[in-house]
Amino acid sequence: MTNHITTTWLGNMKFESTNPSGQNLFIDAGPENDGHGEGYRPKALMLSALAGCSGLDVASLIKKMKLKVDDFKIEIEANLTEEHPKYYDEVTMEFHFFGSDLNEKKLQKTVDLSVEKYCGVMEMFRHFAELKIETKFHNQ
């Protein structure tokens, strides 16, 4: 299966990018790079893709396992190298689960399955970054 996107220059530093889902997004540089900040930054978008890919896995598994979770979020902190081409060499992902009746063992299993088996974006990141994965449970 292949995906096809088209990214079109809108002038200055702004682009519009199609997506196979039919939803378009904007990419723009910040003022420090002559842009207007009217879109996503490409490298940060990669982190959103990583969180989204793994998040979809975990949400699907939560549903399949019928686990009780009030809220769930993923925090990512990534170190960008200083030399060009700049890339993320260290990435820390924190999976946060909130609820009053969290099954920590099964929720950890959902994270492990995503990280080790299902998330293709995670596999891509492994080729250029050291990944650190943490799971935190917030019983309310």
N, C-alpha and C positions, 0 to 999 in steps of 0.2 A: 504494500500500500504506500502510495506517495501522497504528500500534502503539497498543495500549490498555494503560494501567496503572491500578491503583487504589492509592492511598496512604491508609492508615487510621491515625488518631490512636490511640495506645495509652496515652495519659495523659501528663501532665507535658510533656516536650519530645520524646517518642519516637514514631516512626511506623514502620509496616511498609509496604513498597511491593512490589506484585506486579511481575512482569516477563513479557513474552511468552514467555520461555524456560521459564517455570514455576518459576524460582528466585526466592525472595523475598529482600529485603534490608531491613536496619533503618537508619533515619536518626535521629540523636540529636544534640543540642547537647552541648557540653562543660560541665564544672562552672562555668566562668566565665559561662555563659549559662543557668544553672539546669537543665542536663541532667545525665545520668550518663555520657556518653561511651560508650553501649552501641550505637553504630551509626556509619555513615559521616556525615561532614559534607557537606552538599550541594555546596559549591563544590569541595572536594577530590574528590568523586565525579565532577565534570566532568573533572578532570584524569585520573582513572583511565579514564574513558570515552574521552578523547583517546588515551591510551597504548594502551588495549585495541583501539580501532578500527585504529590504525596498526599495532599489533603483529600483529593478525590478518592484515592485508594482507601484511606482510613475511613472516610465518611461511608463509603460503600460497605466496608467490612463491619462498621458499627451497626449499620442497618441489617446486614445479613446475620450478624450474631445477636441482634436484638439487645444491644447494650444501652444502658441508660446514661446519657451524657447531656447536661444542660447547655454546655458551651464548649467549643473546641477552637483553638487557634494555634498558628504556627508562627514563631518568631525566628527570623534568620539574621545573623550577623556575619558579614563576609569581609575578609581582608583583601584589598586590591593592591597588587604589586605596584612599585613605584616606577619601574622601567617600562618603556613602551615595547611591545604592545602590553598595556595594562590588563591583567586578568585576575580573577579570584583564585588565590592559592590556598586559602583556609576558609572553610565555611562551617559555621555552627548553626544547627537547627534545633530549636526547642519546641516540642509538642506539648501544649498545655491543655489539660482536660479539666473541666469544671463540673461539679455535680454533688448531690448529697448521697448518692449510692453508686459510686464508681467501682467497677470491677477492674482493679488495677492490672491484674494478671492478663486478662483478655484484652484490655486496651493496649497494653504493652505488645501483645501479640499482633494487633493491627498495625502498629508502628513498625515492628520487625518485618512483617510481611511486605509492607510497602518499601521499606529501605532495602531489604535483601532480595526481593523477588519481583515486585510489580512495577515500581516507578522507573520508567525509561529515562526521564530527565535526570534522576539521581545517578543512573548508570553513566550518562554522558558527563556529569560533573566529576565522577570518579577519575576520569581521564586527565583532569588538570588541577584538581583541588583535593586537599585533605579534608575529609568530612568528619564532623563530630556531631553525634546525634544524642539528644537528651530528652527524656520524658518527665514531665512534672504533673503531679496530680493535685488538684485544689478541691478538697472536700469541703462543701459548704453546708 
